[in-house]
Amino acid sequence: MPHDPSSPVALVTGGSRGLGRSTVFALAQQGVDCIFTYHTNEAEALNVVERVAGAGRKAVALQLDTGSAGDFDRFAERVSEAL
């Protein structure tokens, strides 16, 4: 589903579990698409993407290791691509 440029988009860190996941779901219910990060659990991140899509919104999961400064340039590129 392509992103509607008139719809808001949120960037959520740690969106595959816990408070971050709850935030992604709450934003989707409010009509907000999300780009969210996950560290290692790709399966759970993809589950969140599927659940958001089931609610009629779009979510994109991007892997990011915040402890590795070298990952941020590629992350920024991937955010730009997702938008």
N, C-alpha and C positions, 0 to 999 in steps of 0.2 A: 504494500500500500504506500504510494508516494505521500510525502509530507505536504500538507496544505500550508503554504507560506503565511497565511493569515492566522494560523493556529500557534499558540505559544509552545515553546520547547523548554524543558528544564534539564539541567545537567545534575545528576545525582551520583555521588560517590558511594561505592559499596552497595549498589542496588540489587544485588542477588540474594541478600539475606538480611534478616533483622530489621532494624529501623529503616535502612535504605530501601529495602524491598517494600515495606509498608508505605513509605513515601512515594515510591513509583506507582503503586496501586492507587493510593489516594489522589495523586495528581491525574492519573488516567480517568478516574471517576469525575474529576473536575474538568475534563476535556483538554488536558495538557499532555502532549507527547513528551517522551523522555529519552535522553541518552544517558546511560548509566554505566558505571565501571564495575568490574569484578576483578578479583585477583587470580584465583585458581579454579574455581568451580564453574566451568563453562556450562555443564549440564544444567545446573540450577539457574544460571543466568539465562539460558535459552528457555527454560520453563517460565521465567518471569516474562520474557518477550512474548511467548505464546499466550499467556494469560492476559496480558495487556491487549494483544491483538483480538482476543476473544471478547474483550470489552469495547472493541471498536476504535482503539487508539493505537498509536505506533510507539514502539520502544526499540532502541538499538543498544545492544550490550557490547562494550569495548573493554578488552583486557588491559589492565594498567597495574603496574607495580610501582606504587608511590615511593618506594624506597630506592628506586633506580632512576636517577635524574636523566639518564640517557633515553628513557622511554617516553619522555614528555613531548619531544618534537614529533615523533611518529603518532602519538596520541592526538596531538593538535591537528595533524593532517587527517586522521580518521574522523575526528569530530567535524571538520570542514566537509569531508566527503559525505558524512551522514546528513548534514544540513542541506 
